Amino acid sequence: MACYSIGDLSRRDLMKMSAAIAGANTFFPIDVVVAAALQPTPRQVLGPFYPRTSLARTSDLTHVPGRTGRAAGLVLDVMGRVLNISGEPVANAKLDVWQANSHGRYTNPSDDNPAPLDPNFEGSATLESDAEGRYRFITIKPAAYPDGNAMRPAHIHFKVSGRHDRLVTQMYFEGDPYNAEDPFLNSAEHKELLIAEMLAPPKEFEPDSKAIVFDIVLYNG
């Protein structure tokens, strides 16, 4: 394992480490001060597959209540903070999340992709940030899927409602071969803020999973 001093770490790295360790309820002794205003998270389209039924209140999308199986695919532990542009946490923000399964298909009946459904994956949930603006959920990595004559890269949808602002956005994955051609991702100013890196999990997490830190910045909160 590589060893770093604080001087070796970028502001982005420090924010990632702080959010990840805080989300894992682990002590982190270094105060990370964000001096400059943050850039708001870019907006993205809602898309046609927003869930039609009520979203379950759960932080584990890999299990369906009443079923013993687990969703197929690479397990992801997604976490972050909801902040305003001053870096202040947005407490009790509502987050709706939804996504395709590991075959690239949504549970929504409007999805006519012939890829198989996963009986152990409904692919949506509603969450709430805590007093420090933190959120966390477990899911699986979605697959890319066809959209007309193109392919949409793997992504997870977020609909975030704070005290003052609402935001619809999408989180994409670093290194996805379809990112470069996606019209929705590439229409966003500061699109790099929408692309997340899959990290090795802290020891408290499942050993074969990946961790993702995705902070969401609302303008006023």
N, CA and C of each residue as an Amber inpcrd file, in Angstrom:
protein
   663
   0.8530000  -1.1850000   0.0000000   0.0000000   0.0000000   0.0000000
   0.8930000   1.2410000   0.0000000   0.5740000   2.2100000  -0.8660000
   1.3590000   3.4290000  -0.9380000   1.1060000   4.2950000   0.2850000
   2.1610000   5.0300000   0.7140000   2.0270000   5.9350000   1.8470000
   2.1240000   7.3680000   1.3320000   1.2560000   8.2540000   1.8460000
   1.2220000   9.6300000   1.3930000   1.3270000  10.5670000   2.5830000
   1.9720000  11.6930000   2.3650000   1.8850000  12.7890000   3.3230000
   0.7980000  13.7300000   2.8430000   0.3450000  14.6410000   3.7300000
  -0.7000000  15.5720000   3.3440000  -0.2600000  16.4350000   2.1710000
   1.0120000  16.7720000   2.0990000   1.5010000  17.5880000   0.9980000
   1.4210000  16.8980000  -0.3510000   1.3670000  15.5700000  -0.3480000
   1.2980000  14.8300000  -1.6050000  -0.1130000  14.7720000  -2.1700000
  -1.1140000  15.1100000  -1.3570000  -2.4930000  14.9030000  -1.7500000
  -3.1050000  16.1840000  -2.2980000  -3.8430000  16.0400000  -3.3980000
  -4.5460000  17.1830000  -3.9600000  -5.7850000  17.4920000  -3.1370000
  -6.3680000  18.6720000  -3.3680000  -7.6070000  19.0470000  -2.6920000
  -8.6980000  18.0230000  -2.9930000  -8.7470000  17.5500000  -4.2400000
  -9.7540000  16.5640000  -4.6240000  -9.5460000  15.2640000  -3.8580000
  -8.2720000  14.8300000  -3.7310000  -7.9850000  13.5940000  -3.0040000
  -8.3890000  13.7010000  -1.5420000  -8.1100000  14.8530000  -0.9340000
  -8.4650000  15.0380000   0.4680000  -9.9660000  14.9910000   0.6700000
 -10.7040000  15.6250000  -0.2530000 -12.1610000  15.6120000  -0.1420000
 -12.6910000  14.1990000  -0.2920000 -12.1110000  13.4430000  -1.2340000
 -12.5420000  12.0570000  -1.4270000 -12.2840000  11.2260000  -0.1730000
 -11.0850000  11.3520000   0.3680000 -10.7450000  10.5630000   1.5370000
 -11.6110000  10.9420000   2.7310000 -11.8340000  12.2360000   2.9170000
 -12.6460000  12.6960000   4.0430000 -14.0550000  12.1520000   3.9440000
 -14.6630000  12.2600000   2.7480000 -16.0340000  11.7830000   2.5880000
 -16.1200000  10.2790000   2.7360000 -15.1660000   9.5560000   2.1610000
 -15.2140000   8.0990000   2.2120000 -15.0830000   7.5930000   3.6370000
 -14.1450000   8.1380000   4.3680000 -13.9160000   7.6480000   5.7180000
 -15.0300000   8.0860000   6.6500000 -15.5510000   9.2980000   6.4460000
 -16.6920000   9.7310000   7.2510000 -17.8970000   8.8530000   6.9750000
 -18.0940000   8.4930000   5.7020000 -19.2160000   7.6280000   5.3520000
 -19.0860000   6.2560000   5.9520000 -17.8710000   5.8240000   6.1930000
 -17.6450000   4.5120000   6.8030000 -17.6010000   4.5850000   8.3200000
 -17.9000000   5.7790000   8.8600000 -17.9120000   5.9830000  10.3090000
 -16.5470000   5.6960000  10.9400000 -15.4910000   6.0950000  10.2390000
 -14.1280000   5.9010000  10.7200000 -13.5250000   7.2470000  11.0800000
 -12.7300000   7.3140000  12.1380000 -12.1360000   8.5750000  12.5730000
 -11.1270000   9.0760000  11.5590000 -11.2460000  10.3590000  11.1860000
 -10.3080000  10.9930000  10.2700000  -9.8260000  12.2880000  10.9240000
  -8.5760000  12.3680000  11.3570000  -8.1450000  13.4440000  12.2410000
  -7.7980000  14.7550000  11.5630000  -7.9400000  14.8590000  10.2300000
  -7.4910000  16.0510000   9.5300000  -8.6980000  16.8490000   9.0620000
  -8.7780000  18.1250000   9.4230000  -9.8500000  18.9840000   8.9550000
  -9.5140000  19.4330000   7.5450000 -10.4330000  19.1800000   6.6130000
 -10.2430000  19.5940000   5.2330000 -11.0340000  20.8790000   5.0250000
 -10.3530000  21.9650000   4.7580000 -11.0010000  23.2560000   4.6010000
 -11.0820000  23.5850000   3.1220000 -12.2760000  23.8290000   2.6370000
 -12.4800000  24.2040000   1.2450000 -12.5800000  25.7210000   1.1950000
 -11.5420000  26.3740000   0.7030000 -11.4860000  27.8270000   0.7340000
 -12.3010000  28.4480000  -0.3940000 -12.2640000  27.8520000  -1.5740000
 -12.9380000  28.4290000  -2.7310000 -14.3570000  27.8790000  -2.8450000
 -15.2030000  28.6400000  -3.5260000 -16.5670000  28.1870000  -3.7630000
 -16.5390000  26.9360000  -4.6340000 -17.4590000  26.0320000  -4.3560000
 -17.5470000  24.8010000  -5.1280000 -18.3420000  25.0330000  -6.4000000
 -18.0910000  24.2310000  -7.3990000 -18.8290000  24.2870000  -8.6590000
 -20.0920000  23.4550000  -8.5240000 -21.2670000  24.0010000  -8.8430000
 -22.4890000  23.1900000  -8.7530000 -22.4070000  21.9510000  -9.6480000
 -22.9900000  20.8800000  -9.1990000 -23.0400000  19.6510000  -9.9980000
 -23.8650000  19.9010000 -11.2550000 -23.3580000  19.5350000 -12.4310000
 -24.1080000  19.7820000 -13.6650000 -25.4300000  19.0210000 -13.7070000
 -26.3950000  19.6420000 -14.3530000 -27.6960000  19.0050000 -14.5370000
 -27.6400000  18.0210000 -15.6910000 -28.4830000  17.0040000 -15.6100000
 -28.6400000  16.0210000 -16.6710000 -30.1410000  15.7460000 -16.8500000
 -30.4830000  15.0870000 -17.9510000 -31.8890000  14.8160000 -18.2280000
 -32.4270000  13.7700000 -17.2470000 -33.7330000  13.8580000 -16.9850000
 -34.3850000  12.8720000 -16.1200000 -34.3800000  11.4960000 -16.7780000
 -34.5670000  11.4590000 -18.0800000 -34.6090000  10.1860000 -18.7960000
 -35.9880000   9.5580000 -18.7470000 -36.2270000   8.5610000 -19.5810000
 -37.5650000   7.9640000 -19.6710000 -37.8690000   6.8990000 -18.6320000
 -36.9000000   6.5440000 -17.7890000 -37.0810000   5.3670000 -16.9300000
 -37.1570000   5.7010000 -15.4420000 -37.5450000   6.9400000 -15.1190000
 -37.7770000   7.2510000 -13.7070000 -38.8420000   6.2990000 -13.1820000
 -38.6420000   5.6980000 -12.0150000 -39.5570000   4.6510000 -11.5450000
 -41.0100000   5.1250000 -11.4800000 -41.9130000   4.2400000 -11.9110000
 -43.3410000   4.5500000 -11.9110000 -43.9910000   4.2680000 -10.5610000
 -43.3950000   3.3890000  -9.7990000 -43.9490000   3.0310000  -8.4920000
 -43.2000000   3.7670000  -7.3870000 -43.7280000   3.7110000  -6.1850000
 -43.0690000   4.3600000  -5.0540000 -41.6890000   3.7480000  -4.8360000
 -40.7120000   4.5880000  -4.5770000 -39.3540000   4.1120000  -4.3650000
 -39.2060000   3.6020000  -2.9360000 -38.5320000   2.4700000  -2.8140000
 -38.3090000   1.8860000  -1.4910000 -37.3330000   2.7470000  -0.6990000
 -37.5840000   2.8370000   0.5980000 -36.6390000   3.5250000   1.4870000
 -35.6170000   2.4940000   1.9630000 -34.5200000   2.4330000   1.2640000
 -33.4930000   1.4500000   1.5910000 -32.1390000   1.9990000   1.1820000
 -31.1020000   1.5520000   1.8640000 -29.7450000   1.9120000   1.4720000
 -29.0170000   0.7380000   0.8340000 -29.7270000  -0.3660000   0.6060000
 -29.1260000  -1.5510000  -0.0130000 -29.9910000  -1.9860000  -1.1880000
 -29.5720000  -1.5920000  -2.3930000 -30.3250000  -1.9330000  -3.5920000
 -30.0310000  -3.3440000  -4.0790000 -29.0810000  -4.0340000  -3.4470000
 -28.7000000  -5.3610000  -3.9210000 -29.6280000  -6.4550000  -3.4170000
 -30.5780000  -6.1040000  -2.5510000 -31.5570000  -7.0660000  -2.0590000
 -32.9660000  -6.5220000  -2.2590000 -33.8730000  -7.3960000  -2.6120000
 -35.2900000  -7.0520000  -2.7340000 -36.0080000  -7.6270000  -1.5230000
 -36.7630000  -6.8300000  -0.7830000 -37.4610000  -7.3470000   0.4020000
 -38.3180000  -8.5670000   0.0650000 -38.2160000  -9.6070000   0.9030000
 -38.9820000 -10.8220000   0.6990000 -38.3110000 -11.8470000  -0.1830000
 -37.1360000 -11.5120000  -0.7450000 -36.4110000 -12.4570000  -1.5920000
 -35.0460000 -12.7370000  -0.9730000 -34.5770000 -13.9470000  -1.1560000
 -33.3270000 -14.3520000  -0.5060000 -32.0980000 -14.1230000  -1.3750000
 -32.2920000 -13.9490000  -2.6900000 -31.1540000 -13.7860000  -3.5770000
 -30.5680000 -12.3860000  -3.5290000 -29.4310000 -12.2420000  -4.2010000
 -28.7750000 -10.9410000  -4.2890000 -28.5680000 -10.5640000  -5.7440000
 -28.6260000  -9.2840000  -6.0270000 -28.4640000  -8.7920000  -7.3900000
 -27.1270000  -9.2320000  -7.9780000 -27.1340000  -9.5470000  -9.2610000
 -25.9170000  -9.9430000  -9.9630000 -25.0910000  -8.7110000 -10.3080000
 -23.7720000  -8.8540000 -10.2400000 -22.9020000  -7.7740000 -10.6720000
 -21.9040000  -7.3500000  -9.6080000 -21.0440000  -6.4310000 -10.0030000
 -20.0230000  -5.8880000  -9.1030000 -20.6830000  -4.9890000  -8.0740000
 -20.4640000  -5.2710000  -6.7970000 -21.0720000  -4.4810000  -5.7230000
 -20.3280000  -3.1490000  -5.5800000 -21.1070000  -2.0710000  -5.5000000
 -20.5780000  -0.7230000  -5.3140000 -21.0850000  -0.1450000  -4.0040000
 -20.2130000   0.5060000  -3.2730000 -20.5920000   1.2590000  -2.0850000
 -20.4610000   2.7320000  -2.4530000 -21.5920000   3.3680000  -2.7390000
 -21.6020000   4.7500000  -3.2300000 -21.8870000   5.6810000  -2.0580000
 -21.0690000   6.6940000  -1.9070000 -21.2260000   7.6100000  -0.7780000
 -20.7800000   8.9990000  -1.1900000 -21.1490000   9.9710000  -0.3890000
 -20.7330000  11.3330000  -0.6470000 -21.4740000  12.2780000   0.2680000
 -21.4200000  13.5610000  -0.0720000 -22.1090000  14.5780000   0.7070000
 -22.9120000  15.4640000  -0.2330000 -24.0350000  15.9560000   0.2620000
 -24.7900000  16.9840000  -0.4380000 -24.3850000  18.3080000   0.2020000
 -23.8680000  19.2210000  -0.6320000 -23.3200000  20.4860000  -0.1520000
 -23.9170000  21.6450000  -0.9440000 -23.7640000  22.8790000  -0.4200000
 -24.0250000  24.0370000  -1.2490000 -22.6910000  24.5660000  -1.7770000
 -22.7260000  25.6360000  -2.5780000 -21.4820000  26.0660000  -3.2220000
 -20.4780000  26.6490000  -2.2290000 -20.9340000  26.9410000  -1.0150000
 -20.0060000  27.3960000   0.0230000 -19.3710000  26.2370000   0.7800000
 -19.7310000  25.0120000   0.4190000 -19.1830000  23.8510000   1.0990000
 -19.9200000  23.4680000   2.3550000 -21.0760000  24.0900000   2.6010000
 -21.8590000  23.7780000   3.7960000 -22.7430000  22.5660000   3.5320000
 -22.8600000  21.6640000   4.4940000 -23.6770000  20.4630000   4.2760000
 -25.1540000  20.7960000   4.1610000 -25.8380000  20.0350000   3.3270000
 -27.2890000  20.1540000   3.1910000 -27.8940000  18.9610000   3.9190000
 -28.4020000  19.2070000   5.1080000 -28.9780000  18.1360000   5.9180000
 -30.3640000  17.7680000   5.4050000 -30.6920000  16.4890000   5.5480000
 -32.0350000  15.9810000   5.2390000 -32.4530000  16.2190000   3.7930000
 -31.4800000  16.2520000   2.8990000 -31.8140000  16.3060000   1.4760000
 -32.3770000  14.9550000   1.0450000 -33.3710000  14.9730000   0.1950000
 -33.9530000  13.7400000  -0.3380000 -33.2390000  13.3740000  -1.6330000
 -32.8060000  12.1230000  -1.7350000 -32.1380000  11.6370000  -2.9390000
 -32.8990000  10.4440000  -3.4890000 -33.4460000  10.5760000  -4.6840000
 -33.9820000   9.4430000  -5.4160000 -32.8900000   8.9360000  -6.3430000
 -32.6160000   7.6310000  -6.3040000 -31.6030000   7.0380000  -7.1820000
 -32.2420000   5.9100000  -7.9730000 -31.8510000   5.7680000  -9.2420000
 -32.3480000   4.6660000 -10.0670000 -31.3430000   4.3830000 -11.1790000
 -31.3580000   3.1570000 -11.6710000 -30.3290000   2.7240000 -12.6170000
 -30.7380000   1.4370000 -13.3180000 -29.9970000   1.1040000 -14.3790000
 -30.1360000  -0.1870000 -15.0420000 -29.4290000  -1.2650000 -14.2290000
 -29.7550000  -2.5200000 -14.5200000 -29.0980000  -3.6270000 -13.8330000
 -27.7650000  -3.9720000 -14.5050000 -27.1490000  -5.0500000 -14.0900000
 -25.8300000  -5.4150000 -14.6140000 -25.8800000  -5.9290000 -16.0500000
 -27.0940000  -6.0630000 -16.5970000 -27.2560000  -6.4250000 -18.0100000
 -27.6270000  -5.2180000 -18.8640000 -27.8530000  -4.0640000 -18.2210000
 -28.1990000  -2.8600000 -18.9560000 -29.6860000  -2.6310000 -19.1160000
 -30.5020000  -3.2110000 -18.2620000 -31.9530000  -3.0380000 -18.3810000
 -32.5370000  -2.4670000 -17.0940000 -33.5000000  -1.5500000 -17.2780000
 -34.2360000  -0.9780000 -16.1510000 -35.4530000  -1.8430000 -15.8310000
 -35.8780000  -1.8000000 -14.5790000 -37.1000000  -2.5010000 -14.1740000
 -38.3400000  -1.8290000 -14.7560000 -38.2440000  -0.5480000 -15.0880000
 -39.3640000   0.2090000 -15.6540000 -39.9560000  -0.5110000 -16.8680000
 -41.2840000  -0.7000000 -16.9140000 -41.8900000  -1.4170000 -18.0440000
 -41.7420000  -0.7120000 -19.3930000 -41.3450000   0.5610000 -19.3800000
 -41.1240000   1.2690000 -20.6440000 -39.8270000   0.8490000 -21.3210000
 -38.9700000   0.1660000 -20.6010000 -37.6880000  -0.2500000 -21.1760000
 -37.8970000  -1.5090000 -22.0150000 -37.7410000  -1.3760000 -23.3370000
 -37.9290000  -2.5270000 -24.2290000 -36.6110000  -3.1860000 -24.6220000
 -35.5530000  -2.8820000 -23.8890000 -34.2760000  -3.5550000 -24.1070000
 -34.4690000  -5.0620000 -23.8850000 -34.0460000  -5.9090000 -24.8370000
 -34.2300000  -7.3520000 -24.6570000 -33.3030000  -7.9840000 -23.6290000
 -32.4090000  -7.2140000 -23.0590000 -31.5280000  -7.7540000 -22.0060000
 -32.3840000  -8.2660000 -20.8540000 -31.8990000  -9.2680000 -20.1200000
 -32.7290000  -9.8620000 -19.0610000 -32.9170000  -8.9470000 -17.8580000
 -34.0570000  -9.1070000 -17.2170000 -34.2790000  -8.4990000 -15.9140000
 -33.5650000  -9.3220000 -14.8510000 -33.3050000  -8.7000000 -13.7190000
 -32.7190000  -9.3990000 -12.5810000 -33.7850000  -9.4400000 -11.4890000
 -34.2950000 -10.6270000 -11.1470000 -35.3640000 -10.6920000 -10.1510000
 -34.9500000 -10.1950000  -8.7700000 -33.6530000 -10.0860000  -8.5370000
 -33.1630000  -9.6310000  -7.2390000 -32.7000000  -8.1710000  -7.2470000
 -33.1200000  -7.4400000  -8.2910000 -32.6830000  -6.0430000  -8.4080000
 -33.8120000  -5.1890000  -8.9620000 -34.3360000  -4.2930000  -8.1120000
 -35.3610000  -3.3660000  -8.5710000 -34.7530000  -2.0610000  -9.0690000
 -33.5420000  -1.7660000  -8.6090000 -32.7780000  -0.6840000  -9.2150000
 -33.1800000   0.7240000  -8.8520000 -33.8790000   0.9280000  -7.7410000
 -34.2390000   2.2860000  -7.3380000 -34.4410000   2.3410000  -5.8320000
 -34.2850000   3.5400000  -5.2920000 -34.4850000   3.7450000  -3.8490000
 -34.5620000   5.2300000  -3.5720000 -35.0680000   5.5720000  -2.4130000
 -35.0340000   6.9520000  -1.9480000 -34.2600000   7.0040000  -0.6380000
 -33.3900000   7.9980000  -0.5150000 -32.5000000   8.1420000   0.6210000
 -32.6470000   9.5350000   1.2040000 -31.9960000   9.7570000   2.3370000
 -31.9690000  11.0900000   2.9440000 -30.5860000  11.3420000   3.5050000
 -30.0450000  12.5210000   3.2430000 -28.7350000  12.8570000   3.8060000
 -28.8590000  13.1010000   5.3100000 -27.7560000  12.8900000   6.0260000
 -27.7840000  13.0750000   7.4760000 -27.4910000  14.5320000   7.8320000
 -27.2530000  14.7990000   9.0950000 -27.0440000  16.1710000   9.5660000
 -25.7920000  16.7970000   8.9690000 -24.8380000  15.9780000   8.5300000
 -23.6190000  16.4760000   7.9010000 -23.6970000  16.4300000   6.3820000
 -24.8920000  16.1750000   5.8550000 -25.0680000  16.1240000   4.4110000
 -24.6290000  14.8200000   3.7730000 -24.2630000  13.8160000   4.5840000
 -23.7250000  12.5680000   4.0390000 -24.8360000  11.6150000   3.6090000
 -24.5550000  10.8760000   2.5500000 -25.4460000   9.7940000   2.1170000
 -24.5890000   8.5910000   1.7580000 -25.2100000   7.4400000   1.7010000
 -24.4890000   6.2200000   1.3470000 -25.4860000   5.1440000   0.9490000
 -25.1890000   4.4020000  -0.1170000 -26.0190000   3.2540000  -0.4680000
 -25.1610000   2.2030000  -1.1650000 -25.6490000   0.9770000  -1.1230000
 -24.9910000  -0.1590000  -1.7670000 -25.8030000  -0.5360000  -2.9970000
 -25.1240000  -0.7500000  -4.1100000 -25.8030000  -1.1420000  -5.3370000
 -24.8520000  -2.0090000  -6.1590000 -25.1720000  -2.2220000  -7.4150000
 -24.2710000  -2.9320000  -8.3220000 -23.9290000  -2.0010000  -9.4860000
 -22.8340000  -2.2770000 -10.1510000 -22.4430000  -1.4500000 -11.2890000
 -23.3850000  -1.7220000 -12.4510000 -24.0560000  -0.6840000 -12.9570000
 -24.9380000  -0.8950000 -14.1060000 -24.1220000  -1.1090000 -15.3740000
 -24.7610000  -1.7110000 -16.3630000 -24.1130000  -1.9040000 -17.6570000
 -24.5520000  -0.8110000 -18.6270000 -23.7370000  -0.5710000 -19.6430000
 -24.1430000   0.2850000 -20.7520000 -25.2960000  -0.3780000 -21.5030000
 -26.0490000   0.4130000 -22.2620000 -27.1850000  -0.1630000 -22.9880000
 -27.4320000   0.6180000 -24.2720000 -28.0820000  -0.0100000 -25.2670000
 -28.3260000   0.6820000 -26.5420000 -29.3940000   1.7590000 -26.4020000
 -29.1650000   2.8760000 -27.0870000 -30.1160000   3.9800000 -27.1440000
 -30.1760000   4.4360000 -28.5970000 -31.1350000   3.8760000 -29.3530000
 -31.1600000   4.1170000 -30.7820000 -29.9670000   3.4590000 -31.4430000
 -29.1940000   4.2500000 -32.1950000 -28.0210000   3.7110000 -32.8810000
 -26.7390000   3.8720000 -32.0680000 -26.8680000   4.3570000 -30.8520000
 -25.6870000   4.5890000 -30.0040000 -25.8030000   3.7650000 -28.7310000
 -24.7780000   3.8490000 -27.9160000 -24.7720000   3.1860000 -26.6140000
 -24.6710000   4.2550000 -25.5330000 -25.5160000   4.1330000 -24.5180000
 -25.3830000   4.9910000 -23.3520000 -24.3850000   4.3520000 -22.4000000
 -23.4130000   5.1330000 -21.9040000 -22.4620000   4.5640000 -20.9430000
 -23.1640000   4.2110000 -19.6440000 -22.5240000   3.3870000 -18.8530000
 -23.0580000   3.0500000 -17.5330000 -23.2190000   4.3250000 -16.7120000
 -24.3220000   4.4230000 -15.9830000 -24.5650000   5.6200000 -15.1760000
 -25.6210000   5.3180000 -14.1250000 -25.6550000   6.1440000 -13.0970000
 -26.6730000   6.0960000 -12.0540000 -27.3460000   7.4540000 -12.0020000
 -28.6710000   7.4520000 -11.9800000 -29.4500000   8.6920000 -11.9290000
 -29.6390000   9.1500000 -10.4860000 -29.6250000  10.4710000 -10.2990000
 -29.9080000  11.0880000  -9.0070000 -30.9180000  12.2170000  -9.2060000
 -31.9160000  12.2530000  -8.3580000 -32.8230000  13.3960000  -8.2630000
 -32.7400000  13.8750000  -6.8200000 -32.1920000  15.0770000  -6.6150000
 -31.8600000  15.5580000  -5.2790000 -32.7020000  16.7820000  -4.9570000
 -33.3670000  16.7400000  -3.7980000 -34.1920000  17.8600000  -3.3360000
 -33.6380000  18.3560000  -2.0120000 -33.0710000  19.5810000  -2.0320000
 -32.5610000  20.1920000  -0.8150000 -33.5860000  21.1300000  -0.2190000
 -33.1140000  22.0190000   0.6480000 -34.0270000  22.9930000   1.2580000
 -34.5130000  24.0220000   0.2440000 -33.6270000  24.3920000  -0.6980000
 -33.9510000  25.4510000  -1.6490000 -33.9270000  24.9850000  -3.1010000
 -33.1150000  23.9980000  -3.4050000 -32.8570000  23.6260000  -4.7960000
 -33.2380000  22.1810000  -5.0750000 -33.5350000  21.9300000  -6.3430000
 -33.7090000  20.5610000  -6.8270000 -32.7750000  20.3540000  -8.0050000
 -32.2340000  19.1620000  -8.0880000 -31.2680000  18.8510000  -9.1380000
 -31.5070000  17.4440000  -9.6520000 -31.5230000  17.2870000 -10.9730000
 -31.5110000  15.9740000 -11.6100000 -30.1620000  15.8270000 -12.2910000
 -29.4480000  14.7570000 -11.9870000 -28.1350000  14.5640000 -12.5780000
 -27.8620000  13.0780000 -12.7600000 -26.7030000  12.7650000 -13.3060000
 -26.2950000  11.3760000 -13.5170000 -24.8230000  11.2360000 -13.1480000
 -24.4850000  10.1160000 -12.5530000 -23.1040000   9.8050000 -12.2160000
 -22.5880000   8.7600000 -13.2000000 -21.4650000   9.0790000 -13.8510000
 -20.8500000   8.1900000 -14.8280000 -19.5790000   7.5700000 -14.2320000
 -18.9860000   6.6270000 -14.9650000 -17.8470000   5.8720000 -14.4490000
 -16.5950000   6.1830000 -15.2640000 -15.5240000   6.4730000 -14.5380000
 -14.2520000   6.7440000 -15.1950000 -13.8180000   5.5470000 -16.0330000
 -13.3510000   5.8210000 -17.2490000 -12.8550000   4.7670000 -18.1150000
 -13.8980000   4.0690000 -18.9540000 -15.1640000   4.4460000 -18.8320000
 -16.1960000   3.8050000 -19.6500000 -15.9560000   4.1650000 -21.1190000
 -15.8800000   3.1840000 -22.0150000 -15.5500000   3.4860000 -23.4120000
 -16.6170000   4.2990000 -24.1380000 -17.8190000   4.3680000 -23.5890000
 -18.8940000   5.1100000 -24.2550000 -19.0220000   6.5490000 -23.7560000
 -18.2350000   6.9380000 -22.7590000 -18.3160000   8.3050000 -22.2500000
 -18.0140000   9.3440000 -23.3270000 -17.0130000   9.0680000 -24.1510000
 -16.5320000  10.0690000 -25.1050000 -17.5720000  10.4590000 -26.1390000
 -18.5290000   9.5780000 -26.4180000 -19.5180000   9.8470000 -27.4630000
 -20.9030000  10.1550000 -26.9110000 -21.0730000  10.1470000 -25.6080000
 -22.4110000  10.3160000 -25.0570000 -22.8460000  11.7750000 -25.1300000
 -23.9700000  12.0820000 -25.8020000 -24.3700000  13.4850000 -25.9540000
 -24.8030000  14.1440000 -24.6570000 -25.3440000  13.3720000 -23.7260000
 -25.8070000  13.9610000 -22.4730000 -24.6270000  14.3410000 -21.5810000
 -23.6950000  13.4210000 -21.4180000 -22.5120000  13.7210000 -20.6260000
 -21.7240000  14.8720000 -21.2400000 -21.5380000  14.8330000 -22.5560000
 -20.6740000  15.8160000 -23.2030000 -21.3310000  17.1680000 -23.4180000
 -22.6220000  17.2650000 -23.1390000 -23.2850000  18.5740000 -23.1920000
 -23.0980000  19.3490000 -21.8950000 -22.5890000  18.7060000 -20.8620000
 -22.4580000  19.3250000 -19.5460000 -21.1730000  20.1300000 -19.4480000
 -21.2970000  21.3680000 -18.9690000 -20.1090000  22.1260000 -18.6140000
 -19.5470000  21.5210000 -17.3290000 -18.2350000  21.4070000 -17.2660000
 -17.5710000  20.7500000 -16.1430000 -18.0450000  19.2940000 -16.0210000
 -18.0820000  18.6070000 -17.1430000 -18.5540000  17.2250000 -17.1550000
 -17.7040000  16.3140000 -16.2840000 -16.4740000  16.7320000 -15.9990000
 -15.6040000  15.9090000 -15.1550000 -16.1960000  15.7180000 -13.7660000
 -17.0680000  16.6290000 -13.3490000 -17.6950000  16.4980000 -12.0310000
 -18.7040000  15.3680000 -11.9770000 -19.0940000  14.8570000 -13.1370000
 -20.0720000  13.7670000 -13.2140000 -19.4150000  12.4010000 -13.3320000
 -18.1090000  12.3540000 -13.4610000 -17.4030000  11.0940000 -13.7050000
 -16.7150000  10.6460000 -12.4110000 -17.0970000   9.4860000 -11.9290000
 -16.6040000   8.9790000 -10.6480000 -15.5890000   7.8650000 -10.8600000
 -14.6710000   7.7800000  -9.9460000 -13.6340000   6.7420000  -9.9600000
 -14.0250000   5.6170000  -9.0150000 -13.8430000   4.3840000  -9.4530000
 -14.0650000   3.2380000  -8.5730000 -12.7790000   2.9830000  -7.7810000
 -12.8980000   3.0040000  -6.4630000 -11.7520000   2.9150000  -5.5770000
 -11.7220000   1.5790000  -4.8450000 -10.5400000   1.1900000  -4.4090000
 -10.4430000   0.0090000  -3.5510000 -11.2120000   0.2700000  -2.2650000
 -11.9550000  -0.6970000  -1.7720000 -12.8000000  -0.4460000  -0.6040000
 -11.9970000  -0.3840000   0.6810000 -12.4110000   0.4770000   1.6410000
 -11.8330000   0.4000000   2.9910000 -12.0760000  -0.9870000   3.5760000
 -11.3240000  -1.3370000   4.5970000 -11.3770000  -2.6960000   5.1240000
 -12.7350000  -3.0560000   5.7050000 -13.5510000  -2.0370000   6.0680000
 -14.8700000  -2.3250000   6.6280000 -15.8630000  -2.7800000   5.5620000
 -15.5390000  -2.5610000   4.2910000 -16.4500000  -2.8760000   3.2000000
 -16.2160000  -4.2920000   2.6930000 -17.1030000  -4.7630000   1.8440000
 -16.9350000  -6.0900000   1.2510000 -15.6350000  -6.1340000   0.4510000
 -14.8320000  -7.1690000   0.5870000 -13.5060000  -7.1840000  -0.0360000
 -13.5250000  -7.1610000  -1.5560000 -14.5630000  -7.6870000  -2.1880000
 -14.6130000  -7.7170000  -3.6490000 -15.4240000  -6.5720000  -4.2340000
 -15.8010000  -5.6150000  -3.4060000 -16.6030000  -4.4910000  -3.8770000
 -15.6940000  -3.3370000  -4.3010000 -16.3110000  -2.2650000  -4.7710000
 -15.6110000  -1.0200000  -5.0700000 -16.3190000   0.1220000  -4.3450000
 -15.5380000   1.1140000  -3.9540000 -16.0910000   2.2950000  -3.2930000
 -16.0970000   3.4590000  -4.2740000 -17.1230000   4.2730000  -4.1950000
 -17.2360000   5.4630000  -5.0360000 -17.6240000   6.6380000  -4.1530000
 -16.9280000   7.7520000  -4.3240000 -17.2730000   8.9950000  -3.6350000
 -17.8130000   9.9640000  -4.6690000 -19.0490000  10.3980000  -4.4850000
 -19.6960000  11.2980000  -5.4370000 -20.4220000  12.3820000  -4.6520000
 -19.7370000  13.5350000  -4.5010000 -20.3570000  14.6620000  -3.8170000
 -21.2930000  15.3860000  -4.7860000 -22.4010000  15.8760000  -4.2590000
 -23.4020000  16.5730000  -5.0490000 -23.5160000  17.9850000  -4.5060000
 -23.3130000  18.9690000  -5.3640000 -23.3010000  20.3670000  -4.9430000
 -24.5080000  21.0890000  -5.5250000 -25.4000000  21.5300000  -4.6370000
 -26.5240000  22.3840000  -4.9980000 -26.1040000  23.8380000  -4.8380000
 -26.7250000  24.7190000  -5.5900000 -26.2810000  26.1190000  -5.5360000
 -26.5340000  26.7250000  -4.1530000 -27.7780000  26.7460000  -3.7200000
 -28.1100000  27.3150000  -2.4020000 -28.2560000  26.2460000  -1.3270000
 -28.4890000  25.0230000  -1.7350000 -28.6320000  23.9390000  -0.7700000
 -30.0570000  23.5050000  -0.5810000
